[in-house]
Amino acid sequence: MQGRFGLHAGLAVAALLMHGHAEAYDLNNGRLLASNCTQCHATNALPKSGGYDSLAGSSYYEIYGELKDMAQKFNAANKTCTESDPKACLMAVHAKPYTDQEMQDIAWYLSQQ
């Protein structure tokens, strides 16, 4: 009987954690902020011509990690980019102003597309 209770309690905790995880993101805010991404990545996160990567099918962790990485490649104080690729620098300029929560919202929204 106690084993069954432990299993049910564990499943309840896991469900709460999973439910709380999804609620940590604002899907509407992510949609609004991700509209900026469509300028290069097109709607539905599909690539436009010009060699921009597709975001379609990317996971939350891939998108969030890329946003965090790109934001660190732009120095707002002296307006320089550590990348030599102009597309990477453009992405760095776009990613830099977002808060961590905004990056999470964008990543969650795009990963659900």
Secondary structure, 3 states (H helix, E strand, C coil): CHHHHHHHHHHHHHHHHHHHHHHCCCHHHHHHHHCCCHHHHCHHHCCCCCCCCCCCCCCHHHHHHHHHHHHCCEECCCCEECCCCHHHHHHHHHHCCCCHHHHHHHHHHHHCC
